[in-house]
Amino acid sequence: MDQLEQTVKNVVFGYAGGGPNILVFPVENPSKRVYGVIIIDHPLRKRPAGVMIMARLIGDKVIIEEDSTDRPLVDAMVNAGIPREQIVLAYEGEQLADLVQP
């Protein structure tokens, strides 16, 4: 795992803290370079399980596919040393056109 991938994984998994009445799980697919956090109501299921955060890497670009938090993942990535120019906010409609899709 290269340094960029390790940083992305660490930052994303930092959102897996949990809270009252929810279960939070970090998830990963290292072969596809995808890292995320899912959230589930617990003990009563009021909503379907959902993706709270999801980021993946294509080359040296970080693609943020989902961020439903009040602490933007992009800010955490920049604070961790990843240049903003290297980050694509897919959930905000930023374009992936020049990137090869997996």
N, C-alpha and C positions, 0 to 999 in steps of 0.2 A: 504494500500500500504506500503510495507516494505521500509527500507532506501535505499537498492540497487536499487529497482525499481524506487523510487523517483529520485535518482541520475541519472539513465539512462534517464528517461523522461526529466529531466531538461537539461541535456547535449544535448540530441538530439534536443529538442525544441529550444535550443540556436542557432541552425543553420537556424531557420526560419525567418531570418531578411529581406530578400527581396533585391531588387535591381532594376536598370533601365530596363524597358521592360520585367519584369517577375513578376509573382505572386507566392508566396511561402506560403504553408500551412502546419502546423503541423497536423499530423494524429495519432490516437491512437486506439488500441483495448485493453483496460485494462484487459478484461477477458482472453485474450491470451497473455498478457504481451508483446505487440508489439508497438513500437513507431517509427515514421518516419516523413520525410518531403518530400512533393512532390513539383515539380516546373512546372510552366506553362508559356509559352511565352505570353506576353500581351503588347499591344492590338493585335498585329499580331501573329497568330499561325504559326510559321515556322517549329516547331517540335512537335511531340506528347508530352503530359504531361509525366513526368518521376519521378521516385523515386530518390531523391538526397541522402538521408540517411535513413537507416532502421536498427533497432536493436531490438532484442527480448531476453527474458530471459527464460532459462530452468534451474530450480533450482537456484543455485547461479552463473551460467555462463551467460555471456553476449555474445550473438551471433550477430556479425555485418554482416548482409546480404548484405548491399550495402553501398558504400561510394564513391561518385563521386565528392568529394570536393578537394580543395587544402589545406585544414586544416584537416588532418586525424582525424576521430572520435576516433580512438584508443588512440591517444595522449590526446585528450580532456578527455576521460574516465579515463586514468591513472592520469592526472592532477587533476581530481575530486576525486581521492582516490581509484579507483578500481584497484586492482593488475592486471598486464598484464597477469598473469597466469590464471586469471578468464575470460579472453576475448578470443573469437574465431573469427578469421577473415574468415568467410565463403566465402566472395567474393574473397579472395586470395587463397582459396583451403585448408585452415586449416580444419582438420577433426573433424567431429561431432560424430564419430562412437560410443563413449561411452555414448552419451547423448540420452535420450529418446525424440523422436520427438513428438510434439503436434498433 
